Amino acid sequence: MGEFIVEADGGSRGNPGPAGYGAVVSDAATGETLAETAEYLGVATNNVAEYRGLLAGLRAAHALDPRATVHVRMDSKLVIEQMTGRWKIKHPDMKPLAAQAARVFPPERVTYEWIPRERNKHADRLANEAMDAGLRGEPWKASASTAEQAGGATGTSPAVGREEDTAAGAADADARAARAVATPSAGWAPADMGPPATFVLLRHGETPLTPQKRFSGSGGSDPSLSDTGREQAERVAALLARRGTVQAVVASPLARTRETAGIVAARLGLEVAVDEGLRETDFGAWEGLTFAEVRERHPDDLNAWLTSPDAEPTGGGESFAATAARVAAARDELVAAYAGRTVLLVTHVTPIKTLVRLALGAPPEALFRMELSAASLSAVAYYADGNASVRLFNDTSHLR
C-alpha cells in the first residue's frame, strides 16, 4: 500500500477570470515525483480552481494506488479548513467539488496540511503553465512542463488575484500566509468588463465602548449598540434608502454589526446574510482595555504589535496578518457570489481598513494611517479582471 503526498494549487487571473490548476503526486518516503497533472479551466474563480486542483491530485494518486494513504498539502487555508470540516462550505460552486474530493479515498486515509506558498511552487508552476497554454489555445502537456526541473520557480505569468489563506491554524503559518495575501492587479478596467461587484462598507454604529476608545474585537464582551449607535444606523438606513443602490446586505456575526445591519436591511426591505470572515480581529487580553491601559500592562507586546503585522495581542489574540488572510478569503467568496451587484457589508474597523489596503496594494502599516469613524461608509468596486477601485472612504456626512 503506497503512501503519497499530493500538492495542489489553482489560480485565476481575475476573479472570475482565466483559471487553471496544477497538482503533483510524490512518494512520501523518497520525495520522487510520480505524477503531474494540470488543466486550463476557462473562466473560473480562484476558489473553484483550488478545489479542481485538489480533486485532480487525489484522482491522480488514486490511479497510482487506490489503496494508498494520502497527505494533501496546499497553500489555500480555505480549502484545507473546509476539507477538514473546521470551516463550512457556503458557496454552491465549491460544495460539489468538495464532495467529489471527499469520495476519492476513504476519509480516514487522507490528511490535510496547510503550507506556505513558497513551499508549493511545483504545483503553482503547473497551474501557471496550464493557464499560459490555455490562453494560447493549446492543451497543457506534461512532456513540455518545466515545473519540476525549475524547482517550481514562479513563472512569468503569476496567477493574479488568487485566493490566499484564511485565518486559522498555527500562528507562524498565519503570519507567513498573510504576507502573500493577493491584491488586485493594477490598471484601468476596460469599458466592456461589465458592472463590478461593489462593496459598500459600513462600520457598525457606536457601542458603549466606542467613545471610550476601548479595544473591542471578536473575543470580548460582544456589546450591542448604544442609543447613539442605533440612531446612527437609522441615519445610514435613510441615506441608503434614498440612493436605492444596495441589492444585498451581509454582516459580521457580532451583535453590533448584526444590529446595525438589521436596522438598515429593514428600511431597504432586504434580508441579512452573515459571513464569519467579516468579524473583527480578536484582541486577546486587550479586549475592553484602552490603548493607555494596554501600554501600561503589556508594553512589550504592544510595541511588537505596532511594528509587525505578524505580532499577536497578548493572550493569543489574532494578528493583523491573520486577519488580512481571513478577510481576503471572504472578499474573494463575496466577489464571486455578488458579481455585478452592489452589496452592503456591515463590519468593523480592521476588516474595512484591510479591504481598502488590499485594494490599494498598500503595506500593512497603512492600517495605522487610516481613520474610520463609527457608522461611516466606504466603498470598493471589484472588476472581473481583478482590478479594484476605491470609491469612497470614511464618509460621515449622513451623521451631521
ZAMARGU-4260 file (C-alpha; in steps of 0.2 Angstrom, whole numbers, plus 5000, padded with zeros to 4 digits):
<rodrens>
0) 5000/5000/5000 | 5008/5017/4994 | 5010/5032/5004 | 5008/5048/4994 | 5010/5067/4995
5) 4998/5077/4985 | 5002/5095/4982 | 4989/5105/4973 | 4986/5123/4968 | 4974/5134/4957
10) 4973/5152/4952 | 4963/5164/4942 | 4969/5179/4933 | 4954/5189/4939 | 4940/5183/4950
15) 4932/5176/4940 | 4945/5176/4925 | 4956/5164/4915 | 4959/5150/4928 | 4969/5134/4929
20) 4976/5121/4942 | 4991/5110/4944 | 4994/5095/4955 | 5009/5084/4960 | 5009/5067/4967
25) 5025/5061/4975 | 5031/5046/4985 | 5030/5051/5004 | 5046/5041/5008 | 5058/5046/4994
30) 5050/5063/4988 | 5051/5056/4970 | 5038/5064/4958 | 5026/5050/4952 | 5013/5061/4943
35) 5009/5078/4937 | 4993/5085/4931 | 4987/5102/4926 | 4972/5109/4916 | 4966/5126/4909
40) 4948/5129/4916 | 4942/5144/4906 | 4934/5157/4916 | 4933/5152/4934 | 4935/5159/4952
45) 4951/5157/4962 | 4942/5145/4975 | 4935/5134/4961 | 4952/5132/4953 | 4960/5127/4970
50) 4946/5114/4973 | 4949/5107/4955 | 4967/5106/4958 | 4964/5096/4974 | 4952/5084/4965
55) 4964/5081/4951 | 4978/5077/4963 | 4968/5065/4973 | 4962/5056/4957 | 4980/5055/4950
60) 4985/5047/4967 | 4970/5035/4966 | 4975/5030/4949 | 4993/5025/4955 | 4986/5015/4970
65) 4968/5015/4976 | 4973/5008/4992 | 4986/5022/4996 | 4986/5034/5011 | 4987/5052/5005
70) 4994/5068/5014 | 4987/5083/5005 | 4997/5099/5006 | 4990/5116/4999 | 4994/5134/5002
75) 4975/5138/5002 | 4970/5138/5020 | 4952/5140/5014 | 4952/5123/5006 | 4962/5114/5020
80) 4950/5121/5033 | 4934/5116/5023 | 4940/5099/5019 | 4944/5095/5037 | 4927/5101/5042
85) 4933/5116/5053 | 4925/5128/5041 | 4908/5127/5032 | 4907/5127/5013 | 4895/5141/5009
90) 4897/5144/4990 | 4887/5132/4979 | 4901/5131/4966 | 4913/5123/4979 | 4901/5111/4988
95) 4900/5098/4974 | 4919/5099/4971 | 4922/5096/4989 | 4910/5082/4990 | 4919/5074/4975
100) 4936/5076/4983 | 4930/5068/4999 | 4924/5052/4989 | 4940/5048/4980 | 4948/5040/4995
105) 4940/5035/5012 | 4942/5050/5023 | 4952/5040/5036 | 4966/5038/5023 | 4968/5057/5019
110) 4976/5070/5029 | 4977/5089/5026 | 4991/5102/5029 | 4992/5120/5025 | 5009/5125/5018
115) 5016/5142/5014 | 5015/5147/4995 | 5034/5146/4993 | 5033/5128/4998 | 5020/5124/4984
120) 5030/5131/4969 | 5029/5115/4959 | 5010/5114/4959 | 5009/5133/4957 | 5021/5132/4941
125) 5010/5119/4934 | 4994/5129/4936 | 5003/5144/4928 | 5009/5133/4913 | 4991/5127/4911
130) 4984/5144/4910 | 4998/5150/4898 | 4994/5135/4887 | 4975/5138/4888 | 4977/5156/4883
135) 4987/5151/4868 | 4973/5139/4863 | 4984/5124/4867 | 4982/5110/4880 | 4994/5108/4894
140) 5007/5094/4890 | 5017/5085/4904 | 5031/5082/4892 | 5033/5101/4890 | 5032/5106/4908
145) 5047/5113/4917 | 5040/5114/4934 | 5050/5100/4942 | 5066/5105/4933 | 5064/5123/4938
150) 5060/5118/4956 | 5043/5126/4954 | 5050/5143/4952 | 5037/5156/4949 | 5033/5158/4931
155) 5032/5174/4921 | 5013/5174/4922 | 5008/5173/4940 | 4990/5169/4945 | 4984/5187/4949
160) 4970/5189/4962 | 4971/5171/4968 | 4963/5167/4984 | 4975/5166/4998 | 4974/5159/5016
165) 4961/5162/5029 | 4965/5165/5047 | 4966/5148/5056 | 4980/5136/5062 | 4997/5139/5069
170) 5002/5157/5072 | 5018/5156/5062 | 5009/5149/5047 | 4996/5163/5048 | 5010/5176/5048
175) 5019/5169/5033 | 5002/5167/5024 | 4996/5184/5026 | 5012/5191/5018 | 5006/5183/5002
180) 4988/5189/5003 | 4983/5194/4985 | 4980/5212/4979 | 4970/5216/4963 | 4980/5219/4948
185) 4984/5237/4943 | 4977/5247/4929 | 4961/5253/4922 | 4946/5241/4920 | 4941/5240/4901
190) 4924/5248/4897 | 4917/5231/4892 | 4922/5222/4908 | 4904/5224/4914 | 4897/5230/4931
195) 4909/5227/4945 | 4904/5219/4962 | 4903/5234/4973 | 4905/5233/4992 | 4898/5247/5002
200) 4907/5246/5018 | 4898/5251/5034 | 4906/5251/5050 | 4894/5247/5064 | 4886/5261/5075
205) 4893/5266/5092 | 4893/5254/5107 | 4896/5259/5125 | 4914/5255/5122 | 4916/5266/5106
210) 4918/5283/5114 | 4930/5277/5127 | 4941/5270/5113 | 4942/5253/5121 | 4948/5238/5111
215) 4933/5229/5105 | 4936/5214/5094 | 4928/5197/5092 | 4935/5190/5108 | 4927/5202/5120
220) 4910/5205/5128 | 4902/5207/5111 | 4892/5223/5115 | 4876/5229/5107 | 4873/5246/5100
225) 4871/5261/5112 | 4856/5273/5109 | 4868/5284/5099 | 4873/5269/5088 | 4855/5264/5084
230) 4852/5282/5079 | 4867/5282/5068 | 4861/5266/5060 | 4844/5274/5056 | 4853/5288/5048
235) 4863/5277/5037 | 4847/5267/5033 | 4838/5283/5027 | 4853/5288/5016 | 4855/5271/5008
240) 4836/5270/5005 | 4836/5287/4996 | 4850/5281/4985 | 4842/5264/4981 | 4858/5255/4975
245) 4860/5242/4988 | 4854/5225/4982 | 4860/5214/4997 | 4866/5215/5015 | 4880/5204/5023
250) 4885/5207/5041 | 4899/5201/5053 | 4892/5189/5066 | 4895/5200/5080 | 4880/5208/5089
255) 4884/5226/5085 | 4886/5223/5066 | 4870/5212/5065 | 4860/5225/5074 | 4866/5239/5063
260) 4863/5228/5048 | 4846/5223/5054 | 4841/5242/5055 | 4847/5246/5038 | 4840/5230/5030
265) 4823/5233/5037 | 4822/5250/5029 | 4828/5243/5012 | 4817/5228/5013 | 4831/5215/5012
270) 4837/5200/5022 | 4854/5200/5032 | 4866/5186/5027 | 4880/5183/5040 | 4898/5180/5035
275) 4911/5174/5048 | 4925/5181/5038 | 4919/5199/5042 | 4921/5198/5060 | 4933/5210/5069
280) 4951/5205/5075 | 4952/5195/5091 | 4962/5207/5103 | 4965/5194/5116 | 4969/5200/5133
285) 4967/5218/5127 | 4948/5217/5125 | 4939/5230/5134 | 4955/5240/5138 | 4960/5257/5132
290) 4976/5260/5122 | 4984/5268/5138 | 4979/5253/5149 | 4987/5241/5136 | 5003/5252/5136
295) 5004/5251/5155 | 5001/5232/5157 | 5008/5225/5141 | 5021/5237/5134 | 5032/5224/5125
300) 5018/5216/5117 | 5010/5232/5111 | 5027/5238/5104 | 5028/5222/5094 | 5010/5224/5088
305) 5013/5242/5082 | 5029/5237/5072 | 5024/5220/5064 | 5008/5213/5056 | 5013/5196/5062
310) 5013/5200/5081 | 4998/5194/5091 | 4990/5204/5105 | 4993/5197/5122 | 4984/5181/5127
315) 4983/5173/5110 | 4974/5186/5100 | 4974/5187/5081 | 4987/5196/5072 | 4984/5209/5058
320) 4992/5197/5046 | 4980/5183/5050 | 4965/5195/5049 | 4971/5200/5032 | 4971/5182/5026
325) 4954/5179/5033 | 4947/5195/5026 | 4954/5192/5009 | 4947/5174/5008 | 4930/5182/5012
330) 4932/5195/4999 | 4935/5183/4986 | 4920/5172/4990 | 4909/5188/4991 | 4915/5195/4975
335) 4911/5179/4966 | 4894/5177/4974 | 4889/5196/4970 | 4897/5199/4954 | 4890/5214/4945
340) 4879/5218/4961 | 4880/5231/4975 | 4881/5223/4992 | 4882/5232/5009 | 4895/5224/5020
345) 4892/5229/5039 | 4908/5225/5048 | 4922/5233/5058 | 4937/5244/5058 | 4950/5231/5054
350) 4941/5222/5040 | 4936/5238/5032 | 4954/5245/5033 | 4960/5229/5027 | 4949/5228/5011
355) 4954/5246/5007 | 4973/5242/5010 | 4972/5227/4999 | 4963/5236/4985 | 4976/5250/4985
360) 4991/5237/4986 | 4996/5247/5002 | 5008/5239/5015 | 5001/5233/5032 | 5007/5248/5041
365) 4994/5258/5031 | 4981/5251/5044 | 4988/5264/5057 | 4986/5278/5044 | 4968/5277/5042
370) 4954/5285/5052 | 4937/5275/5052 | 4923/5283/5062 | 4908/5273/5069 | 4894/5272/5056
375) 4905/5278/5042 | 4903/5272/5024 | 4917/5267/5012 | 4916/5258/4995 | 4927/5247/4984
380) 4922/5241/4967 | 4929/5224/4960 | 4930/5221/4942 | 4930/5204/4933 | 4949/5206/4928
385) 4954/5208/4946 | 4956/5226/4946 | 4949/5236/4961 | 4944/5254/4963 | 4942/5263/4980
390) 4927/5275/4978 | 4924/5281/4995 | 4932/5281/5012 | 4926/5286/5030 | 4911/5296/5024
395) 4901/5303/5039 | 4891/5316/5030 | 4874/5307/5034 | 4878/5309/5053 | 4879/5328/5053
</rodrens>
